[in-house]
Amino acid sequence: MAIQPIEERCAMTINVYVLIQVEEGEPWFIADRISNIEGVKTTHIVTGQYDIIAFAELNDLHELKDLIKKIHQVEGVRHTQTAVCIP
């Protein structure tokens, strides 16, 4: 039996929802910018505590870290909360 690196044995897509609070104003421009970030599949403007929900498919936790960093770099983003889907 060949030994495989742990990265190969655990290879699976990581699906996440990122709930995003933005500064007051129009969230559509911010959602559009976020939808262009690599890995993001959809963004939706929603009511409630958060203004935008983004869904992303990622390859690993490094990509998740990069995604959150890029979302926070979008002007107008105030706060995020990330929910990782359990397979």
N, CA and C atoms as a LAMMPS dump frame, in Angstrom:
ITEM: TIMESTEP
0
ITEM: NUMBER OF ATOMS
261
ITEM: BOX BOUNDS ff ff ff
-5.0000000000000000e+02 5.0000000000000000e+02
-5.0000000000000000e+02 5.0000000000000000e+02
-5.0000000000000000e+02 5.0000000000000000e+02
ITEM: ATOMS id mol type element x y z
1 1 1 N 0.847 -1.175 0
2 1 2 C 0 0 0
3 1 3 C 0.891 1.237 0
4 2 1 N 0.641 2.143 -0.926
5 2 2 C 1.421 3.375 -1.022
6 2 3 C 0.941 4.378 0.015
7 3 1 N 1.873 5.136 0.532
8 3 2 C 1.534 6.182 1.497
9 3 3 C 1.206 7.445 0.723
10 4 1 N 0.052 8.028 1.037
11 4 2 C -0.373 9.257 0.376
12 4 3 C -0.227 10.419 1.338
13 5 1 N 0.168 11.571 0.823
14 5 2 C 0.193 12.764 1.675
15 5 3 C -1.211 13.053 2.194
16 6 1 N -1.292 13.608 3.388
17 6 2 C -2.589 13.89 3.999
18 6 3 C -3.437 14.8 3.127
19 7 1 N -2.805 15.702 2.37
20 7 2 C -3.558 16.597 1.503
21 7 3 C -4.354 15.818 0.463
22 8 1 N -3.776 14.716 -0.058
23 8 2 C -4.468 13.918 -1.062
24 8 3 C -5.586 13.1 -0.441
25 9 1 N -5.377 12.575 0.75
26 9 2 C -6.394 11.754 1.4
27 9 3 C -7.59 12.583 1.831
28 10 1 N -7.383 13.832 2.119
29 10 2 C -8.455 14.687 2.62
30 10 3 C -8.957 15.663 1.562
31 11 1 N -8.618 15.411 0.308
32 11 2 C -9.011 16.343 -0.747
33 11 3 C -10.523 16.347 -0.913
34 12 1 N -11.12 17.492 -0.664
35 12 2 C -12.545 17.684 -0.872
36 12 3 C -12.805 19.177 -0.936
37 13 1 N -13.885 19.519 -1.547
38 13 2 C -14.251 20.923 -1.632
39 13 3 C -14.798 21.389 -0.295
40 14 1 N -14.413 22.585 0.114
41 14 2 C -14.946 23.202 1.326
42 14 3 C -15.998 24.211 0.882
43 15 1 N -17.23 23.988 1.316
44 15 2 C -18.326 24.906 1.002
45 15 3 C -18.575 25.8 2.205
46 16 1 N -18.674 27.101 1.964
47 16 2 C -18.881 28.048 3.066
48 16 3 C -19.918 29.096 2.687
49 17 1 N -20.615 29.568 3.713
50 17 2 C -21.462 30.744 3.594
51 17 3 C -20.794 31.836 4.408
52 18 1 N -20.666 33.01 3.827
53 18 2 C -20.105 34.149 4.546
54 18 3 C -21.221 35.177 4.69
55 19 1 N -21.572 35.467 5.941
56 19 2 C -22.602 36.458 6.246
57 19 3 C -21.892 37.782 6.46
58 20 1 N -22.341 38.817 5.775
59 20 2 C -21.587 40.065 5.696
60 20 3 C -22.452 41.251 6.113
61 21 1 N -21.941 42.034 7.062
62 21 2 C -22.553 43.314 7.417
63 21 3 C -21.773 44.406 6.701
64 22 1 N -22.509 45.365 6.147
65 22 2 C -21.851 46.458 5.435
66 22 3 C -22.254 47.79 6.043
67 23 1 N -21.482 48.819 5.702
68 23 2 C -21.819 50.172 6.136
69 23 3 C -23.172 50.55 5.541
70 24 1 N -23.828 51.509 6.149
71 24 2 C -25.136 51.933 5.648
72 24 3 C -25.018 52.43 4.219
73 25 1 N -26.044 52.161 3.458
74 25 2 C -26.049 52.574 2.066
75 25 3 C -26.529 51.45 1.179
76 26 1 N -26.026 51.43 -0.017
77 26 2 C -26.446 50.455 -1.017
78 26 3 C -25.537 49.227 -0.981
79 27 1 N -26.044 48.06 -0.595
80 27 2 C -25.2 46.865 -0.526
81 27 3 C -24.953 46.215 -1.885
82 28 1 N -25.694 46.622 -2.938
83 28 2 C -25.578 45.959 -4.231
84 28 3 C -24.182 46.105 -4.833
85 29 1 N -23.581 47.279 -4.714
86 29 2 C -22.233 47.484 -5.249
87 29 3 C -21.229 46.582 -4.527
88 30 1 N -21.365 46.491 -3.208
89 30 2 C -20.454 45.651 -2.419
90 30 3 C -20.649 44.183 -2.786
91 31 1 N -21.897 43.742 -2.919
92 31 2 C -22.173 42.351 -3.299
93 31 3 C -21.583 42.037 -4.666
94 32 1 N -21.653 42.994 -5.584
95 32 2 C -21.087 42.795 -6.914
96 32 3 C -19.574 42.626 -6.838
97 33 1 N -18.911 43.437 -6.033
98 33 2 C -17.452 43.317 -5.875
99 33 3 C -17.094 41.961 -5.269
100 34 1 N -17.855 41.536 -4.257
101 34 2 C -17.576 40.258 -3.597
102 34 3 C -17.809 39.094 -4.558
103 35 1 N -18.806 39.211 -5.424
104 35 2 C -19.107 38.118 -6.358
105 35 3 C -17.978 37.885 -7.355
106 36 1 N -17.083 38.851 -7.509
107 36 2 C -15.944 38.704 -8.423
108 36 3 C -14.709 38.109 -7.759
109 37 1 N -14.776 37.823 -6.462
110 37 2 C -13.644 37.214 -5.764
111 37 3 C -13.598 35.73 -6.115
112 38 1 N -12.399 35.223 -6.375
113 38 2 C -12.232 33.822 -6.755
114 38 3 C -12.822 32.893 -5.697
115 39 1 N -13.612 31.936 -6.149
116 39 2 C -14.233 30.958 -5.258
117 39 3 C -15.678 31.272 -4.928
118 40 1 N -16.053 32.545 -5.006
119 40 2 C -17.428 32.936 -4.685
120 40 3 C -18.328 32.529 -5.849
121 41 1 N -19.369 31.775 -5.531
122 41 2 C -20.307 31.295 -6.553
123 41 3 C -21.549 32.174 -6.645
124 42 1 N -22.071 32.629 -5.497
125 42 2 C -23.262 33.473 -5.499
126 42 3 C -23.192 34.47 -4.354
127 43 1 N -23.866 35.598 -4.544
128 43 2 C -24.081 36.556 -3.458
129 43 3 C -25.55 36.955 -3.492
130 44 1 N -26.109 37.172 -2.302
131 44 2 C -27.51 37.569 -2.192
132 44 3 C -27.631 38.703 -1.191
133 45 1 N -28.433 39.696 -1.523
134 45 2 C -28.794 40.754 -0.585
135 45 3 C -29.936 40.192 0.254
136 46 1 N -29.827 40.303 1.579
137 46 2 C -30.83 39.715 2.469
138 46 3 C -31.256 40.723 3.532
139 47 1 N -32.348 40.409 4.207
140 47 2 C -32.808 41.229 5.32
141 47 3 C -32.315 40.612 6.623
142 48 1 N -32.338 41.392 7.683
143 48 2 C -31.942 40.875 8.988
144 48 3 C -30.633 41.472 9.455
145 49 1 N -29.965 40.754 10.344
146 49 2 C -28.731 41.23 10.961
147 49 3 C -27.614 41.433 9.935
148 50 1 N -27.592 40.601 8.904
149 50 2 C -26.57 40.704 7.864
150 50 3 C -27.2 41.265 6.598
151 51 1 N -26.38 41.859 5.755
152 51 2 C -26.858 42.509 4.537
153 51 3 C -26.64 41.669 3.286
154 52 1 N -25.583 40.853 3.303
155 52 2 C -25.207 40.041 2.143
156 52 3 C -24.845 38.647 2.648
157 53 1 N -25.244 37.63 1.875
158 53 2 C -24.756 36.276 2.124
159 53 3 C -24.054 35.828 0.851
160 54 1 N -22.806 35.387 1.003
161 54 2 C -22.035 34.881 -0.13
162 54 3 C -21.806 33.385 0.066
163 55 1 N -21.904 32.629 -1.023
164 55 2 C -21.599 31.199 -0.991
165 55 3 C -20.334 30.981 -1.801
166 56 1 N -19.4 30.199 -1.24
167 56 2 C -18.139 29.937 -1.938
168 56 3 C -17.782 28.461 -1.87
169 57 1 N -17.103 27.99 -2.902
170 57 2 C -16.542 26.642 -2.948
171 57 3 C -15.029 26.791 -3.014
172 58 1 N -14.341 26.199 -2.043
173 58 2 C -12.899 26.371 -1.913
174 58 3 C -12.208 25.02 -1.844
175 59 1 N -10.907 25.009 -2.098
176 59 2 C -10.152 23.761 -2.095
177 59 3 C -9.513 23.433 -0.755
178 60 1 N -9.225 24.457 0.046
179 60 2 C -8.567 24.189 1.325
180 60 3 C -8.729 25.382 2.262
181 61 1 N -8.221 25.223 3.481
182 61 2 C -8.36 26.272 4.489
183 61 3 C -7.54 27.511 4.156
184 62 1 N -6.47 27.353 3.391
185 62 2 C -5.692 28.524 2.962
186 62 3 C -6.546 29.411 2.056
187 63 1 N -7.315 28.785 1.173
188 63 2 C -8.204 29.56 0.304
189 63 3 C -9.29 30.248 1.121
190 64 1 N -9.772 29.59 2.173
191 64 2 C -10.772 30.215 3.047
192 64 3 C -10.191 31.453 3.716
193 65 1 N -8.977 31.335 4.223
194 65 2 C -8.309 32.481 4.855
195 65 3 C -8.17 33.63 3.862
196 66 1 N -7.746 33.312 2.636
197 66 2 C -7.586 34.342 1.604
198 66 3 C -8.928 34.979 1.241
199 67 1 N -9.977 34.16 1.167
200 67 2 C -11.3 34.681 0.832
201 67 3 C -11.764 35.694 1.864
202 68 1 N -11.652 35.345 3.14
203 68 2 C -12.104 36.249 4.199
204 68 3 C -11.292 37.544 4.169
205 69 1 N -9.988 37.418 3.945
206 69 2 C -9.136 38.607 3.866
207 69 3 C -9.574 39.507 2.709
208 70 1 N -9.862 38.909 1.552
209 70 2 C -10.275 39.695 0.384
210 70 3 C -11.635 40.353 0.604
211 71 1 N -12.554 39.646 1.26
212 71 2 C -13.867 40.242 1.539
213 71 3 C -13.701 41.449 2.45
214 72 1 N -12.858 41.335 3.471
215 72 2 C -12.654 42.456 4.394
216 72 3 C -11.948 43.637 3.731
217 73 1 N -11.27 43.402 2.617
218 73 2 C -10.611 44.489 1.901
219 73 3 C -11.573 45.281 1.017
220 74 1 N -12.79 44.748 0.815
221 74 2 C -13.783 45.463 0.007
222 74 3 C -14.297 46.646 0.822
223 75 1 N -14.229 47.826 0.229
224 75 2 C -14.672 49.033 0.923
225 75 3 C -16.152 48.923 1.28
226 76 1 N -16.473 49.213 2.532
227 76 2 C -17.85 49.17 2.998
228 76 3 C -18.19 47.941 3.816
229 77 1 N -17.324 46.918 3.782
230 77 2 C -17.565 45.719 4.597
231 77 3 C -17.215 46.042 6.039
232 78 1 N -18.158 45.801 6.929
233 78 2 C -17.97 46.106 8.343
234 78 3 C -17.591 44.857 9.148
235 79 1 N -18.281 43.734 8.904
236 79 2 C -18.109 42.531 9.73
237 79 3 C -18.521 41.31 8.915
238 80 1 N -17.869 40.175 9.177
239 80 2 C -18.278 38.919 8.543
240 80 3 C -18.399 37.829 9.591
241 81 1 N -19.212 36.851 9.259
242 81 2 C -19.281 35.614 10.033
243 81 3 C -19.304 34.483 9.021
244 82 1 N -18.465 33.481 9.238
245 82 2 C -18.328 32.394 8.283
246 82 3 C -18.942 31.122 8.839
247 83 1 N -19.735 30.45 8.004
248 83 2 C -20.323 29.159 8.358
249 83 3 C -19.81 28.132 7.356
250 84 1 N -19.028 27.172 7.848
251 84 2 C -18.495 26.11 7
252 84 3 C -19.519 24.98 6.965
253 85 1 N -19.867 24.521 5.766
254 85 2 C -20.837 23.429 5.619
255 85 3 C -20.194 22.112 6.046
256 86 1 N -20.946 21.317 6.767
257 86 2 C -20.473 20.009 7.212
258 86 3 C -20.956 18.971 6.205
259 87 1 N -20.01 18.22 5.604
260 87 2 C -20.412 17.235 4.577
261 87 3 C -21.16 16.06 5.185
